[in-house]
Each structure stands twice: as C-alpha cells, then as structure tokens.
Amino acid sequence: MLPLQIAASAALLIAAQLAHAEDCRIDIEASDMMQYNVKQLSVAASCRSIEVHLKHSGKLPAKVMGHDWVLAKSSDVSAIVNAGMAAGPARGYLPDGDKRIIAATKIVGGGESTTVTFSATALNEGESYSFFCSTPGHATVMRGRFSFGETKQVAQAGK
C-alpha cells in the first residue's frame, strides 16, 4: 500500500505544480485602437516566475502602431515614459538598464506576439504597480493596474 500512496502523492504534487504554473501566466492583447483588452491584472503571491504574453490583435505595422507591455511601480511610470522618448525607437522607447523597469516586452505590430518572463522577487504585496505601453503618446491611455498577491481582481493570470 505504501508504494501506491507515494505514487498518488507524487501525482498530486505534479498536478499542483502544473496548476500553479498556469496561474502565473498572463495573456493580454493590444489593438490598432491604442488600447489593451484589460485595465487590471493580478497574479498570486505564490508565483515565483511570471510570464506575460502580449498579442497585437490589429493590422498596422509596429512603426505605425506598435505596442509593448512594460511593468513598473506606479510612481515611476511618468519618469520612465519621459526617459523612453529620449531613448528613441532603436531602444524600444525604454532607457537601457533602467532599474525602475521590472519587466518589458519588445514592441510588436499587428498580428505579432511577444512574451516576457520575469522573477516575482522584484514585486511586493501591497505595492502599487502599473503596466503601460512605452510608445510615445500611448501610455496616457494604454495603462492599467497590476496587483501582486491580491485576490479580488477584474482579470487574473491564466484567464
């Protein structure tokens, strides 16, 4: 009976890890209408690694209506956006090596997708985080709230 219990325990552990991995993935879309499909995202505090998959659902190319997904403390967004304009398109409108940027995808155009995976060690429960598009002029309307560890949210990872 003991080998059966060990096998059952191992199967449950593997299933729990797979379910946990799914909760730490976020799918988000950006469009030619200069908007994300959600304004609020949340991941569980138990996530060690977070994966964000951005899909540009529009048709316009990146140089006309490109979008990315950037995560930072809410208090840092304006400064990052301003520094990004100086960095220019060759750097994806993000300053090189800026420690205030927690995670960022590359800029994509219509029909394209990109993914970024980052460690949750840079996040703290209760801290105010925002996600935004760094393309000049986009962050004013393409931004949302990102919660780490909060349970009551509009959209959650894996949904």
C-alpha positions in Angstrom: 0.0 0.0 0.0 2.9 2.4 0.7 4.1 2.5 -2.9 0.6 3.4 -4.0 0.4 6.2 -1.5 3.8 7.5 -2.7 2.7 7.4 -6.3 -0.5 9.2 -5.5 1.3 11.9 -3.6 3.8 12.4 -6.4 0.9 12.7 -8.9 -0.8 15.3 -6.8 2.4 17.3 -6.4 3.0 17.3 -10.1 -0.7 18.3 -10.8 -0.4 21.1 -8.2 2.8 22.5 -9.8 1.1 22.5 -13.3 -1.9 24.3 -12.0 0.3 26.8 -10.2 2.3 27.4 -13.4 -0.9 28.3 -15.2 -1.9 30.9 -12.6 1.4 32.7 -13.2 0.8 33.4 -16.9 -0.9 36.5 -18.3 -2.4 36.9 -21.8 -3.1 40.4 -22.9 -4.0 42.0 -26.2 -3.3 45.4 -27.7 -5.1 46.8 -30.7 -4.9 49.4 -33.5 -7.4 51.4 -31.4 -4.5 52.1 -29.0 -5.8 50.1 -26.1 -5.2 46.9 -24.1 -8.1 44.5 -23.7 -7.9 44.7 -19.8 -7.2 47.5 -17.4 -6.3 45.4 -14.4 -4.2 42.3 -13.9 -3.4 40.2 -10.9 -1.0 37.3 -10.0 -0.9 35.3 -6.9 1.9 35.9 -4.3 2.8 32.3 -4.7 4.1 32.9 -8.2 7.9 32.8 -8.4 8.1 33.5 -12.1 5.5 35.4 -14.1 5.0 35.1 -17.9 3.3 37.8 -19.9 2.2 37.1 -23.4 1.3 40.2 -25.5 -0.6 39.8 -28.7 -1.2 42.7 -31.1 -4.6 42.0 -32.5 -4.5 44.8 -35.0 -3.2 45.0 -38.6 -1.0 48.1 -38.5 2.8 47.5 -38.5 5.0 48.3 -35.5 6.4 51.5 -36.9 2.9 52.9 -37.3 1.0 51.4 -34.3 3.5 49.3 -32.3 2.8 48.3 -28.7 4.7 46.8 -25.9 4.0 45.9 -22.3 6.1 47.4 -19.5 5.7 46.9 -15.8 7.0 49.3 -13.1 6.0 50.9 -9.8 3.1 53.3 -10.5 5.2 56.2 -9.1 7.9 55.5 -11.7 5.8 55.4 -14.9 6.0 59.1 -15.9 9.7 59.2 -15.5 10.2 56.0 -17.5 8.0 57.3 -20.3 9.9 60.6 -20.4 13.3 58.8 -20.4 12.0 56.4 -23.1 11.2 59.2 -25.5 14.8 60.2 -25.3 15.9 56.6 -25.8 14.1 56.5 -29.1 12.7 53.8 -31.3 16.0 51.9 -31.7 15.8 51.1 -28.0 12.1 50.4 -28.0 11.4 53.7 -26.2 12.9 52.4 -23.0 16.1 53.6 -21.4 18.9 51.0 -21.3 19.5 49.3 -18.0 16.8 51.3 -16.2 16.4 49.6 -12.8 12.9 51.0 -12.4 11.6 48.7 -15.2 10.6 45.4 -13.7 9.7 43.7 -17.0 9.1 44.7 -20.6 8.3 43.0 -23.9 9.6 44.2 -27.2 7.4 46.4 -29.4 5.2 44.4 -31.8 2.9 45.3 -34.7 -0.4 43.9 -36.0 -0.6 40.2 -35.9 2.6 39.8 -33.9 3.1 38.4 -30.4 5.9 38.6 -27.8 6.5 37.1 -24.4 8.4 38.2 -21.3 9.2 36.1 -18.3 10.4 37.7 -15.1 11.0 36.8 -11.5 8.5 37.8 -8.9 11.3 38.6 -6.4 11.1 42.3 -7.6 7.4 42.5 -6.5 6.0 43.2 -3.1 2.5 42.6 -1.9 0.6 45.8 -1.4 2.9 47.9 -3.7 1.2 49.9 -6.4 2.3 48.7 -9.9 1.3 49.8 -13.4 1.6 48.3 -16.8 1.8 50.5 -19.8 2.9 50.9 -23.5 6.1 52.9 -23.9 5.4 54.0 -27.5 5.3 57.9 -27.3 1.8 59.1 -26.5 0.4 55.6 -25.8 1.0 55.5 -22.0 -1.7 58.1 -21.3 -4.4 55.7 -22.5 -2.6 52.3 -22.6 -2.0 51.6 -19.0 -3.5 49.6 -16.2 -3.1 48.4 -12.6 -1.0 45.3 -11.8 -1.6 43.6 -8.5 0.7 41.1 -6.8 -0.9 38.9 -4.2 -4.3 40.4 -4.1 -7.2 38.0 -4.6 -10.1 40.3 -5.7 -9.3 41.5 -9.3 -11.0 42.1 -12.6 -8.7 40.0 -14.7 -6.3 37.4 -13.4 -3.4 35.4 -14.9 -4.4 32.4 -16.9 -7.9 33.9 -17.6 
